[in-house]
Amino acid sequence: MDLDVYPTDAEAFEATAARAAEALRAAVAARGRAAVALSGGRGGRGVLRGLAARGDVPWERIDWWWADERCVPADDPRSNVRLARENLLVPRGIAAAHIHPPPVELGEPERIAAAYAAALTAALGDPPVFDLVLLGMGANGHVASLMPKSAALRATAAVAAVPASEVQSDPPVARVTLTVPVLRAARRVLVTATGEEKARALAAVLTAPDDPERLPAQLVRPSATVAWCVDRAAAAELVRSARPGD
């Protein structure tokens, strides 16, 4: 099980960024280019900032996509695309031709999802194969915008719409998300989880019987292609359960 625990969230973010840089270098060396799917949230911001500070990334050979997005305008403070632009893409001067955001201007989540799925499959195959997917985990065990018991968990297209009624985390707005077939096809997945509010979910994801309908993060448990970087606060329940006599 590839699970690394760091004393602080900042160290977990930096470790994820280092692993991401390594995966990107390997992908470019093997195939000439790399395709990445980004995530948002506080953890996403920390990883993006760590990645932006690195000088060992082949920036000009990477295409940037999104693992999920809120169905809000691209300049909305809640937008994952805006977060990535502010913390990585603009600071590194990434060319617009290499940035592929979901078409939120289409308005309806189903239309956004269908158009993004078409763009992804045209560029990366069916199912799309990412060289790297960066994910966080919510306190309810969701990854990307695959919410517990949501219909998106059973979708077969590359991208699914998630109606606001199925969103169980802030902000409570409709979203689009990569689906299970895409996560399973990825060459490398890095999951970052930090903060004590994630401790119970992290312990359940890694130790409870398989039930991804309840805990979608079980879809990306540590494996040969999936690694997790967590801080001590998020790992508190795991550490407690591992101590004999506690």
C-alpha positions in Angstrom: 0.0 0.0 0.0 1.6 3.3 -1.2 0.4 5.6 1.6 2.8 8.3 2.9 2.1 10.3 6.1 3.7 13.7 6.6 3.8 15.8 9.7 2.1 18.8 8.1 -0.3 19.6 5.2 2.4 21.7 3.6 4.8 18.7 3.5 2.0 16.5 2.0 1.3 19.1 -0.7 5.0 19.3 -1.5 5.4 15.5 -1.6 2.5 15.2 -4.0 4.0 17.9 -6.2 7.3 16.1 -6.3 5.6 12.8 -7.3 3.6 14.6 -9.9 6.8 16.1 -11.4 8.3 12.7 -11.5 5.3 11.2 -13.3 5.2 14.0 -15.8 8.9 13.6 -16.6 8.4 9.8 -17.1 5.4 10.3 -19.3 7.2 12.8 -21.6 10.2 10.6 -21.8 8.1 7.6 -22.8 5.5 9.3 -25.1 6.7 12.8 -25.9 3.8 14.5 -24.1 1.8 14.2 -20.9 -1.9 14.7 -20.1 -2.9 15.7 -16.6 -6.3 16.1 -14.9 -6.4 18.7 -12.1 -8.6 19.0 -9.1 -9.6 22.0 -6.9 -10.2 22.6 -3.2 -7.7 23.6 -0.6 -5.6 20.5 -1.2 -5.7 21.2 -4.9 -4.4 24.7 -4.4 -1.6 23.5 -2.2 -0.4 20.9 -4.7 -0.7 23.3 -7.6 1.4 25.9 -5.8 4.0 23.2 -5.0 4.1 22.1 -8.6 4.3 25.7 -9.9 7.5 26.2 -7.8 9.3 23.3 -9.4 11.9 23.7 -12.1 12.0 20.1 -13.1 8.7 19.9 -15.0 8.6 19.7 -18.9 6.0 22.5 -19.0 5.9 22.9 -22.7 5.0 19.2 -23.3 2.0 19.0 -21.0 -1.7 19.3 -21.7 -3.9 20.4 -18.8 -7.5 19.0 -18.2 -9.8 18.9 -15.2 -11.0 15.9 -13.1 -14.0 17.9 -12.1 -15.5 21.4 -12.2 -18.3 23.3 -10.6 -20.9 24.6 -13.2 -20.2 28.2 -12.5 -18.5 30.9 -14.8 -14.8 30.4 -15.3 -14.1 33.7 -13.4 -16.2 32.6 -10.4 -14.3 32.3 -7.1 -15.7 28.7 -6.8 -14.3 27.6 -10.2 -11.6 24.9 -10.2 -10.4 26.3 -13.5 -9.9 29.8 -12.0 -8.0 28.2 -9.1 -5.6 26.4 -11.5 -5.1 29.5 -13.6 -4.2 31.7 -10.6 -2.0 29.1 -8.8 -0.3 27.3 -11.7 -1.1 28.1 -15.3 -0.6 31.9 -15.2 2.4 31.8 -12.9 4.1 29.3 -15.2 3.0 31.0 -18.4 1.3 27.9 -19.9 0.1 28.5 -23.5 -3.6 28.6 -24.0 -3.4 25.8 -26.6 -2.4 23.4 -23.9 -5.2 24.3 -21.5 -8.5 22.4 -21.9 -11.2 23.5 -19.4 -14.7 22.1 -19.3 -17.0 24.3 -21.5 -19.0 25.8 -18.6 -20.3 28.5 -21.0 -22.8 25.8 -22.3 -24.7 26.3 -19.1 -26.5 23.0 -18.5 -24.4 20.4 -16.7 -25.5 17.6 -19.1 -24.3 19.7 -22.1 -21.1 20.6 -20.4 -20.4 16.9 -19.5 -21.2 15.6 -23.0 -19.0 18.2 -24.8 -16.1 17.6 -22.4 -16.4 13.9 -22.8 -16.3 14.3 -26.6 -13.2 16.5 -26.3 -11.4 14.0 -24.0 -12.1 11.0 -26.1 -11.0 12.7 -29.2 -7.7 13.7 -27.6 -7.0 10.7 -25.3 -9.0 7.7 -26.5 -12.0 5.9 -25.2 -11.8 5.7 -22.3 -9.4 8.6 -22.1 -6.0 7.7 -20.7 -4.4 10.3 -18.5 -0.7 10.1 -17.6 -1.6 11.7 -14.2 -4.8 12.4 -12.3 -4.5 14.7 -9.2 -7.3 14.1 -6.7 -8.3 15.3 -3.2 -10.7 13.5 -0.9 -13.7 15.1 0.8 -14.7 14.5 4.4 -17.5 12.3 3.1 -15.1 10.1 1.1 -15.8 11.6 -2.4 -13.1 12.1 -5.0 -13.3 14.4 -8.1 -17.1 15.1 -7.9 -18.1 11.4 -7.5 -20.4 11.8 -4.6 -21.6 9.0 -2.4 -24.6 7.2 -4.0 -24.5 9.6 -7.0 -25.6 8.4 -10.4 -22.2 9.5 -11.8 -20.6 6.5 -10.0 -22.4 4.3 -12.5 -21.8 6.4 -15.6 -20.0 4.8 -18.6 -19.2 8.0 -20.5 -15.9 9.7 -19.8 -17.6 12.7 -18.0 -20.8 12.8 -16.0 -23.0 15.6 -14.8 -23.7 15.8 -11.0 -26.9 17.7 -10.2 -26.8 20.0 -7.2 -29.3 17.7 -5.4 -26.5 15.0 -5.3 -23.7 17.3 -4.2 -22.8 16.7 -0.6 -20.1 19.2 -0.1 -19.5 22.9 -0.4 -20.2 24.7 -2.7 -23.6 23.0 -3.3 -23.7 23.7 -7.0 -24.0 21.3 -10.0 -20.8 19.8 -11.3 -19.2 17.7 -14.0 -16.7 15.0 -13.2 -14.5 12.3 -14.7 -16.0 8.9 -14.2 -14.9 5.5 -12.9 -13.7 4.1 -16.2 -11.4 7.1 -16.6 -9.9 6.9 -13.1 -9.3 3.2 -13.7 -7.5 3.8 -17.0 -5.1 6.4 -15.7 -1.4 5.6 -15.7 -0.8 7.4 -12.4 -3.2 8.7 -9.7 -2.1 10.9 -6.8 -4.5 11.5 -3.9 -3.9 14.1 -1.3 -5.9 14.2 2.0 -5.1 16.6 4.8 -6.8 17.9 8.0 -8.5 16.3 10.9 -11.9 16.5 9.3 -10.8 13.9 6.8 -9.5 11.4 9.4 -12.7 9.3 9.8 -13.3 9.1 6.1 -9.6 8.2 5.4 -9.7 5.3 7.9 -12.9 4.0 6.5 -11.7 4.2 2.9 -8.6 2.3 3.6 -9.9 -0.3 6.1 -13.6 -0.8 5.6 -15.0 -3.5 3.2 -15.4 -2.3 -0.4 -18.4 -0.1 -0.8 -17.5 2.7 -3.3 -21.2 3.7 -3.5 -20.8 4.9 0.1 -17.1 5.7 -0.1 -16.1 6.6 -3.7 -12.5 7.2 -2.7 -12.2 3.4 -2.4 -12.1 3.5 -6.2 -8.6 4.9 -5.9 -7.2 3.0 -2.9 -3.4 2.8 -2.9 -2.1 0.3 -5.6 0.6 -0.1 -8.2 -0.8 3.0 -10.0 -2.3 5.0 -7.1 -0.4 6.7 -4.3 -1.7 8.8 -1.4 0.0 11.6 0.5 -1.7 12.5 3.7 -0.8 14.6 6.8 -0.7 13.4 10.4 -4.0 15.0 11.2 -5.8 13.1 8.4 -4.1 9.8 9.4 -5.1 10.2 13.1 -7.8 7.5 13.1 -5.5 5.1 11.1 -2.7 5.6 13.6 -5.1 5.2 16.6 -6.5 1.9 15.2 -3.0 0.6 14.6 -2.0 1.0 18.2 -2.5 -2.2 20.2 -4.6 -1.7 23.3 -6.2 1.5 22.2 
